[in-house]
Amino acid sequence: MEKISIISQLVVGVSVFVIWTFRRDNIDNEFKLFELSNLSKNIVGSTKISLATMLILGIWFPEIIFISSLCMASFMLSAQYFHFKVNNPWHKYIPSLLFLILSLLIAAINKGLI
C-alpha cells in the first residue's frame, strides 16, 4: 500500500503543480466562470501549489502526508461544488473528482485504514 500512496502523492502533486503553473489561462477562465475574485484565485493557487509540494515531500517526511492530503481533498471537494454550481458538463468534474479520491486514499493509507 505504501507504493500506491507514493504513486498517488506523485500523481496529485505533480498534476496540481503543472495545472496551476503552466495552464494558468484555463484556471483564469474557470475562476471567471465561477465568479470568484483574482484574490481568491491567487490564494487557492498558492495554497494548492504548497499542498502539492507537501504531498511530494511527504515521500521523505511522512508526518506531513495526512494533513496535506486532507487539505488537498477539501480543495477538490470545493472544486466539485463549483463545477456543480455552474452546471459544467460532466467531463469537467473528472480531474478534481479523481484528485479528491486519490487524496482521500493517501490519507487513509497514511492512517492505516487501508
C-alpha positions as CSV (number, residue, x, y, z in Angstrom):
1,M,0.0,0.0,0.0
2,E,2.9,2.3,0.6
3,K,3.8,2.2,-3.1
4,I,0.2,3.1,-4.0
5,S,0.4,6.0,-1.7
6,I,3.7,7.3,-3.1
7,I,2.4,6.9,-6.7
8,S,-0.8,8.8,-5.7
9,Q,1.2,11.5,-4.0
10,L,3.3,12.0,-7.1
11,V,0.2,12.0,-9.4
12,V,-1.7,14.5,-7.4
13,G,1.3,16.7,-6.5
14,V,2.8,16.9,-10.0
15,S,-0.5,17.3,-11.7
16,V,-1.7,20.1,-9.4
17,F,1.7,21.8,-9.8
18,V,1.5,21.6,-13.6
19,I,-2.1,22.8,-13.8
20,W,-1.5,25.8,-11.6
21,T,1.7,26.9,-13.1
22,F,1.6,26.0,-16.8
23,R,-2.2,26.0,-17.5
24,R,-2.9,29.3,-15.9
25,D,-5.2,30.5,-18.7
26,N,-7.6,27.6,-18.1
27,I,-7.6,28.5,-14.4
28,D,-8.3,32.1,-15.1
29,N,-11.3,31.1,-17.3
30,E,-12.7,28.8,-14.6
31,F,-12.5,31.3,-11.9
32,K,-14.2,33.9,-14.0
33,L,-17.0,31.3,-14.7
34,F,-17.2,30.6,-11.0
35,E,-17.4,34.4,-10.4
36,L,-14.5,34.3,-7.9
37,S,-12.1,37.1,-7.4
38,N,-8.5,37.3,-8.5
39,L,-7.5,37.4,-4.8
40,S,-9.3,34.1,-4.2
41,K,-7.7,32.6,-7.3
42,N,-4.3,33.6,-6.1
43,I,-4.9,32.3,-2.5
44,V,-6.3,29.0,-3.8
45,G,-3.4,28.7,-6.3
46,S,-0.6,29.4,-3.9
47,T,-2.2,27.1,-1.3
48,K,-2.7,24.2,-3.8
49,I,0.9,24.6,-5.0
50,S,2.1,24.5,-1.4
51,L,0.0,21.4,-0.7
52,A,1.2,19.7,-3.9
53,T,4.8,20.3,-2.8
54,M,4.0,18.9,0.7
55,L,2.5,15.8,-0.9
56,I,5.7,15.2,-2.8
57,L,7.9,16.0,0.2
58,G,5.7,13.6,2.2
59,I,7.5,10.7,0.4
60,W,10.5,11.6,2.6
61,F,8.7,13.3,5.5
62,P,5.6,11.1,6.2
63,E,4.4,13.2,9.1
64,I,3.1,15.8,6.7
65,I,1.1,13.5,4.4
66,F,-2.1,13.2,6.4
67,I,-2.9,16.9,6.8
68,S,-1.7,17.9,3.3
69,S,-3.8,15.1,1.7
70,L,-6.9,16.1,3.6
71,C,-6.4,19.8,2.8
72,M,-6.0,18.9,-0.9
73,A,-9.1,16.8,-0.7
74,S,-11.1,19.7,0.7
75,F,-10.0,21.9,-2.2
76,M,-11.0,19.2,-4.6
77,L,-14.4,18.9,-2.9
78,S,-14.8,22.6,-3.3
79,A,-14.0,22.3,-7.0
80,Q,-16.7,19.7,-7.3
81,Y,-19.1,22.1,-5.7
82,F,-18.2,25.0,-8.1
83,H,-18.4,22.8,-11.2
84,F,-21.9,21.7,-10.0
85,K,-22.9,25.3,-9.2
86,V,-22.3,26.5,-12.8
87,N,-23.7,23.3,-14.4
88,N,-20.4,22.4,-16.1
89,P,-20.6,19.3,-18.3
90,W,-19.6,16.0,-16.5
91,H,-16.2,15.8,-18.1
92,K,-15.1,19.0,-16.3
93,Y,-15.8,17.2,-12.9
94,I,-13.4,14.3,-13.6
95,P,-10.0,15.8,-12.8
96,S,-11.0,17.2,-9.4
97,L,-13.0,14.1,-8.6
98,L,-10.0,11.8,-9.4
99,F,-7.7,14.0,-7.3
100,L,-10.3,14.0,-4.5
101,I,-10.4,10.2,-4.5
102,L,-6.6,9.9,-4.6
103,S,-6.2,12.5,-1.8
104,L,-8.6,10.6,0.4
105,L,-6.8,7.3,-0.5
106,I,-3.5,8.8,0.5
107,A,-4.9,10.0,3.9
108,A,-6.5,6.6,4.5
109,I,-3.3,4.7,3.7
110,N,-1.3,7.1,5.9
111,K,-3.5,6.5,8.9
112,G,-3.5,2.7,8.3
113,L,-7.2,2.5,7.4
114,I,-6.4,0.6,4.2
